[in-house]
C-alpha cells in the first residue's frame, strides 16, 4: 500500500473506532471511489457497513463495483434486500448484470423481481450471454442514428440522450436497425448541419458480435488502437458497445486466469474468503498430481525389479539419484516453450497462430538447449560419484568404471531426449487444447508437468537398462 493510501487507511480506521461519523463523511467526500474501495477490502464487515452508510448512493455504487468479488459477497451478506435493490437500481445495466450474476439463483430472482420491469428485462438480456463473451461485457447504452438523418438531427439525438456516458462516435444503422458504420463526433462539429450522415459514415468500421470471446475482443482493440467498438447480434443489428476501459478490466482478468491455470489453481478461489473453499479448489488440481507422481514411483519401482533381477541394483540406485535432475530440467524446458506459445495465442499474435513457424523456431532452440544441458548434466553425473566413495549405502560393491561411464552416457542421452520430448509437448499441447476448447494455459499446469516427470523418468531408466545389457 502506498504511503498516502496507508495514511488515509489509518485516518479512516481511527474515525471508525472513535465513531466520528460527520468527520468520516467529510473525509470520504474528498476521496476517490477507487481509494475507498481499496480500503473497504481491508476492513471488517461492521466497518464496511459504516463506510457504505457514510457515502452518497452514487459513490457507494462505484465502490461496490470496484471491490473484489469476495469482498462484495461478504458485504451483500450484511445488507438487507432493500439496500441491495437500491444499489442495483443505481447501477448501469451492464454492471448490474455482472453483479447479480454473482448472487445465488434464488437471490437473483428476488432482486430482479424488485426492480422495474424494463430494467429487469434489459439486465436479463445481458445475463443471457456468456460472461466471457462480447455480449457479456458490452454496455447496452449507445446512441445511433439512421443513415438518412442529417448532422443537425444527429446532434439533437445527442442532446436529448439522458445518459451519463462518454461518446466518441455515433453509430449508424438502416431503417431495420442493422449496423452500417459509424461517424466520429468531430465530424458532426466540423460539417454543415444539412450534411447527410450517409455522406460521412465509415462503412468499414470494425465490429464484434455478441458471441465473440472477450480475449478476441481485447486483441481487436490492441491491433487496431480502438477506443470503442460496436457489438452486433446474429442478425447484424446493433445491440451495444464496448469501450477501452472495459477492455482494461478484461485484459487483467484474462492475464489472471492464465496465471491461475499455469499455477494449477482457479480464479474461483477468489470468489470467497473461505480458506476451506480455496483449499478445495487447489486440491481439485493437486489430487490428480498425486496420482501422477504415484505413477512415476511405480515406474521407478518397476525398473528396480528389472535391474535387481539382472544384478544391477547399484546401477539403478545411482541412476535414480540423478532422475530428479532429468525430470526437473526437461519439465522446465517444456514449460518455457509452453509459456511462449500460450502468450502468443493469448495476444493473437499471427506468428504464434502458425504452428509450422513456431515449430521450426522452437525445435531449433530446444535442440541447442538439449545438447547444452545434456553435456553439462553429464559432467555433473560424472563428477559427483567421483567425489563420493563409490558405494551405495556402504553395503554394495563399488560400481565398475565401465558401468559408471555407461550411466554418464545414458544420463546425457536421456537429458537430451527428455528435453526434446518435453519441448514437443509444450509446443503442441497448447494448440491441441485451444482446438478442443480448453484454456491453453492448462497445458503448462501441474497436471501436464507431472505427466512429463513420469515420461522423462521412464525414458531415462529405459535408456539406462538398454545400455547396461
Long-range contacts (C-beta under 8 A, 24 or more apart in sequence): 1-38, 5-35, 5-38, 5-39, 8-35, 8-39, 9-39, 9-42, 12-39, 12-51, 13-43, 13-47, 16-43, 16-47, 16-50, 16-51, 21-50, 21-54, 24-50, 24-51, 24-54, 25-54, 28-54, 28-55, 28-59, 33-59, 33-62, 33-63, 33-66, 34-66, 36-63, 37-62, 37-63, 37-66, 37-67, 40-67, 40-71, 40-75, 41-67, 41-68, 41-71, 45-74, 45-75, 45-77, 45-78, 48-74, 48-75, 48-78, 49-75, 49-78, 49-79, 52-79, 57-86, 57-87, 57-90, 58-90, 60-87, 61-87, 61-90, 61-91, 64-99, 65-91, 65-95, 65-99, 68-270, 69-102, 69-270, 69-271, 70-270, 70-271, 70-272, 70-273, 71-273, 72-99, 72-102, 73-102, 73-271, 73-272, 74-273, 76-103, 81-110, 81-111, 81-114, 84-111, 85-111, 85-114, 85-115, 88-115, 89-115, 89-116, 89-119, 92-139, 92-141, 93-119, 93-122, 93-123, 93-126, 93-139, 93-140, 93-141, 94-126, 94-137, 94-138, 94-139, 94-140, 94-240, 96-123, 97-123, 97-126, 97-127, 97-136, 98-131, 100-127, 101-127, 101-131, 102-271, 129-210, 129-211, 130-211, 132-213, 132-214, 132-215, 133-210, 133-211, 133-212, 133-213, 133-214, 134-208, 134-209, 134-210, 134-211, 134-212, 134-213, 134-214, 134-217, 134-231, 134-242, 135-210, 135-211, 135-231, 135-239, 135-240, 136-214, 137-214, 137-217, 137-242, 137-246, 137-250, 138-210, 138-231, 138-239, 138-240, 138-241, 138-242, 139-165, 139-240, 139-241, 139-242, 139-243, 139-246, 140-239, 140-240, 141-165, 141-240, 141-241, 142-167, 142-171, 142-230, 142-238, 142-240, 142-241, 143-167, 143-170, 143-171, 144-170, 144-171, 144-172, 144-173, 144-238, 145-170, 145-171, 145-172, 145-173, 145-197, 146-172, 146-173, 146-174, 146-175, 146-197, 147-172, 147-173, 147-174, 147-180, 147-196, 147-197, 147-198, 147-201, 148-175, 148-196, 148-197, 148-198, 149-196, 149-197, 150-193, 150-194, 150-195, 150-196, 150-197, 151-188, 151-191, 151-192, 151-193, 151-194, 151-195, 151-197, 151-200, 152-193, 152-194, 154-183, 154-188, 154-197, 155-188, 155-193, 158-188, 166-243, 168-227, 168-228, 169-228, 170-197, 171-230, 171-238, 171-241, 172-197, 172-198, 172-201, 173-237, 173-238, 176-237, 177-237, 177-238, 178-235, 178-236, 178-237, 178-238, 179-207, 179-230, 179-232, 179-236, 179-237, 179-238, 181-205, 182-230, 205-230, 207-231, 207-232, 208-232, 208-242, 209-233, 209-234, 210-234, 210-239, 210-240, 214-250, 214-253, 214-254, 215-250, 215-254, 215-346, 215-348, 216-348, 217-242, 217-247, 217-250, 218-247, 218-250, 218-251, 218-254, 219-347, 219-348, 221-247, 222-347, 222-348, 223-348, 254-346, 257-439, 257-441, 258-342, 258-346, 258-439, 258-441, 259-441, 261-439, 261-441, 261-442, 261-444, 261-445, 262-339, 262-342, 262-441, 262-444, 262-445, 263-445, 264-289, 264-445, 264-446, 264-447, 285-445, 285-446, 285-447, 286-446, 288-447, 288-450, 289-446, 289-447, 289-450, 292-447, 292-450, 292-451, 292-453, 292-454, 293-450, 293-453, 295-454, 296-327, 296-450, 296-453, 296-454, 296-457, 299-454, 299-457, 299-458, 299-461, 300-457, 300-461, 303-461, 303-462, 303-465, 306-465, 307-465, 307-468, 310-468, 312-468, 313-392, 313-396, 314-392, 314-396, 314-397, 314-399, 315-399, 315-403, 315-407, 315-464, 315-468, 316-461, 316-464, 317-392, 317-393, 317-396, 318-385, 318-392, 318-399, 318-404, 318-407, 319-407, 319-410, 319-411, 319-460, 319-461, 319-464, 322-377, 322-381, 322-411, 322-460, 323-457, 323-460, 323-461, 325-377, 325-380, 325-415, 326-377, 326-411, 326-414, 326-415, 326-418, 326-456, 326-457, 326-459, 326-460, 327-418, 327-452, 327-453, 327-456, 327-457, 329-373, 329-377, 329-415, 329-418, 329-419, 330-415, 330-418, 330-419, 330-421, 330-422, 330-452, 330-456, 331-422, 331-449, 331-452, 331-453, 331-456, 333-366, 333-369, 333-370, 333-373, 333-419, 333-422, 333-423, 333-426, 334-419, 334-422, 334-423, 334-425, 334-426, 334-444, 334-448, 334-449, 334-452, 335-426, 335-444, 335-449, 336-426, 337-362, 337-365, 337-366, 337-422, 337-423, 337-426, 337-427, 338-425, 338-426, 338-427, 338-429, 338-430, 338-443, 338-444, 338-448, 339-444, 341-426, 341-427, 341-430, 341-431, 341-440, 342-430, 342-440, 342-441, 342-443, 342-444, 345-430, 345-431, 345-434, 345-440, 346-440, 346-441, 355-427, 355-428, 355-431, 358-427, 359-427, 362-423, 362-427, 363-423, 363-424, 363-427, 366-419, 366-420, 366-423, 366-424, 367-420, 369-419, 369-423, 370-415, 370-416, 370-417, 370-419, 370-420, 370-423, 371-416, 373-415, 373-416, 373-419, 374-411, 374-412, 374-413, 374-415, 374-416, 374-419, 375-412, 377-411, 377-412, 377-415, 378-408, 378-409, 378-411, 378-412, 378-415, 381-407, 381-408, 381-411, 381-412, 382-408, 403-468, 406-464, 406-467, 406-468, 407-464, 409-467, 410-460, 410-463, 410-464, 410-467, 411-460, 413-463, 414-456, 414-459, 414-460, 414-463, 414-464, 417-459, 417-463, 418-455, 418-456, 418-459, 418-460, 421-452, 421-455, 421-456, 421-459, 422-452, 422-455, 422-456, 425-452
